[in-house]
Amino acid sequence: MLLVLWAVAMWAAVGVLAYANRGPVRPWLFRGSAGVVILGIIGQLGHVQEHFAQVGYWVAHPNDRAWMTPWGTGLADGLGVVDSSKPSLGMEILHMTGNFIFLAGLVGVMLITKRALNTKARKWGKMGVWMQGIHGLEHVALTLTVALGANQAIGMSTFFGFLDPGPGLWTYRIWWHFIANVVGSVIFAIAVYHLWRERHTVEASYRTRTASSAPAEPGAVAEPELAGSVAVKAND
C-alpha cells in the first residue's frame, strides 16, 4: 500500500504543480518539481533493477517461467490480495505502479523546465514522457485485462494474447519490458544530466520572473535606463 500511495502522492503533486504553474511564478514550484524528479529517479532505480534481474535469470534459465526477485515477489503478493483468484494480478499492479512512478519523474522534468523552453533537459524530458506514456498505457492494458478475467494479460508485450503461455511468450515479454525500461531509463538519465548542467538557467527562469513581477517599493532607485532618460529631460 505504501508503494501505491507513493505513486498517488507523486501524481497528486504533479497535478498541484501543473495547476499552480498556470499562475504567477513562485519559488516553491521549482523546489516541488525538483522533488518529483528526485522521487522518480529513486523509484526507477528500484524498478529497472528488477528487469535486469529477470533478464539475468533468463540467460541462465531461458525455458523457465519469468522470475522475480524476492522483494518483487513479496510486493506482488501483497498487491495481489485485492483479488486472490487472479494469481498474476499483483504482479501486473506492481509493474504498472512502478511505471507510473517513473512517468511522474519524467513529467517533473517537463514541469521544472516550463519556463526554460529551449533547454536540452526539456527536449529529452518530452521525449521520455511520450515513450513512457505509451509504456504506461501498455501496463494499464495488461492490468485491466487480467482484472477483468482474461486468461492472460493482453497487450503489445504479450502479442495481444496470441502467444500461448510458454518459453516463447515468457522470452518475448521479458525482453520487451527490459528494452522499454532500459531505453526509457537512458532517456531519463540524459534529461536529468542536462537538467543538472542547465540548473542555473532553469532556476533563473523562476527567480528572474519573480523579481520582475514584484511591485516597486516606494523610494526605490530607478533602473539605469530610466534614470538616464530622466537626466536627459532635466538637461532639456
Backbone hydrogen bonds, N-H to C=O, Kabsch-Sander energy under -0.5 kcal/mol:
donor,donor_aa,acceptor,acceptor_aa,energy
5,L,1,M,-2.7
6,W,2,L,-2.1
7,A,3,L,-1.9
8,V,4,V,-2.6
9,A,5,L,-3.0
10,M,6,W,-2.1
11,W,7,A,-2.1
12,A,8,V,-2.2
13,A,9,A,-2.3
14,V,10,M,-2.2
15,G,11,W,-2.1
16,V,12,A,-2.3
17,L,13,A,-2.8
18,A,14,V,-2.7
19,Y,15,G,-2.1
20,A,16,V,-2.7
21,N,17,L,-2.1
22,R,19,Y,-1.3
23,G,20,A,-1.5
29,L,26,R,-1.6
30,F,26,R,-0.7
30,F,27,P,-0.8
31,R,27,P,-1.5
32,G,28,W,-2.7
33,S,29,L,-2.2
34,A,30,F,-2.1
35,G,31,R,-2.0
36,V,32,G,-1.8
37,V,33,S,-2.1
38,I,34,A,-2.3
39,L,35,G,-2.3
40,G,36,V,-2.0
41,I,37,V,-2.1
42,I,38,I,-2.3
43,G,39,L,-2.4
44,Q,40,G,-2.4
45,L,41,I,-2.1
46,G,42,I,-1.6
47,H,43,G,-2.0
48,V,44,Q,-3.2
49,Q,45,L,-1.1
50,E,46,G,-0.7
50,E,47,H,-0.8
51,H,47,H,-1.0
52,F,48,V,-2.0
53,A,49,Q,-2.3
54,Q,50,E,-2.0
55,V,51,H,-2.2
56,G,52,F,-2.4
57,Y,53,A,-2.3
58,W,54,Q,-2.3
59,V,55,V,-2.3
60,A,56,G,-1.2
61,H,57,Y,-2.3
64,D,61,H,-1.6
73,T,69,T,-2.9
74,G,70,P,-2.3
75,L,71,W,-2.1
76,A,72,G,-2.5
77,D,73,T,-2.6
78,G,74,G,-2.1
79,L,75,L,-2.4
80,G,76,A,-1.7
81,V,78,G,-1.0
82,V,79,L,-1.3
83,D,80,G,-1.6
86,K,83,D,-1.7
89,L,86,K,-1.8
92,E,88,S,-1.9
93,I,89,L,-2.6
94,L,90,G,-2.3
95,H,91,M,-2.2
96,M,92,E,-2.3
97,T,93,I,-2.7
98,G,94,L,-2.4
99,N,95,H,-2.1
100,F,96,M,-1.9
101,I,97,T,-1.8
102,F,98,G,-1.9
103,L,99,N,-2.5
104,A,100,F,-1.9
105,G,101,I,-1.6
106,L,102,F,-1.6
107,V,103,L,-2.4
108,G,104,A,-1.9
109,V,105,G,-1.0
110,M,106,L,-1.4
111,L,107,V,-2.3
112,I,108,G,-2.5
113,T,109,V,-1.3
114,K,111,L,-1.3
116,A,113,T,-1.7
119,T,116,A,-1.5
123,K,119,T,-1.4
124,W,120,K,-2.5
125,G,121,A,-2.5
126,K,122,R,-2.6
127,M,123,K,-1.8
128,G,124,W,-2.3
129,V,125,G,-2.4
130,W,126,K,-2.1
131,M,127,M,-2.2
132,Q,128,G,-3.1
133,G,129,V,-2.0
134,I,130,W,-1.8
135,H,131,M,-2.0
136,G,132,Q,-2.7
137,L,133,G,-2.0
138,E,134,I,-1.7
139,H,135,H,-1.8
140,V,136,G,-1.9
141,A,137,L,-2.4
142,L,138,E,-2.4
143,T,139,H,-2.5
144,L,140,V,-2.7
145,T,141,A,-2.2
146,V,142,L,-1.5
147,A,143,T,-2.6
148,L,144,L,-2.3
149,G,146,V,-1.4
150,A,145,T,-2.8
155,G,153,A,-0.5
158,T,155,G,-1.3
159,F,156,M,-1.4
160,F,155,G,-3.5
161,G,158,T,-1.0
162,F,159,F,-1.8
163,L,158,T,-1.0
164,D,162,F,-0.5
169,L,164,D,-0.6
170,W,166,G,-2.6
171,T,167,P,-2.6
172,Y,168,G,-2.3
173,R,169,L,-2.7
174,I,170,W,-2.5
175,W,171,T,-2.2
176,W,172,Y,-2.2
177,H,173,R,-2.2
178,F,174,I,-1.9
179,I,175,W,-2.6
180,A,176,W,-2.1
181,N,177,H,-2.3
182,V,178,F,-2.5
183,V,179,I,-2.7
184,G,180,A,-2.1
185,S,181,N,-2.5
186,V,182,V,-2.4
187,I,183,V,-2.2
188,F,184,G,-2.4
189,A,185,S,-2.7
190,I,186,V,-2.4
191,A,187,I,-2.4
192,V,188,F,-2.6
193,Y,189,A,-2.4
194,H,190,I,-2.5
195,L,191,A,-2.2
196,W,192,V,-2.3
197,R,193,Y,-2.0
198,E,194,H,-2.4
199,R,196,W,-1.0
202,V,198,E,-2.6
203,E,199,R,-2.9
204,A,200,H,-2.2
205,S,201,T,-1.3
206,Y,202,V,-0.7
206,Y,203,E,-1.1
207,R,203,E,-2.4
208,T,204,A,-3.2
209,R,205,S,-0.6
210,T,206,Y,-1.8
211,A,207,R,-2.0
212,S,208,T,-2.6
213,S,209,R,-1.8
214,A,210,T,-0.6
214,A,211,A,-0.8
220,A,217,E,-1.9
227,A,223,E,-3.0
228,G,224,P,-2.4
229,S,225,E,-1.7
230,V,226,L,-1.8
231,A,227,A,-1.9
232,V,228,G,-1.9
233,K,229,S,-1.9
234,A,230,V,-2.0
235,N,231,A,-2.0
236,D,232,V,-1.6
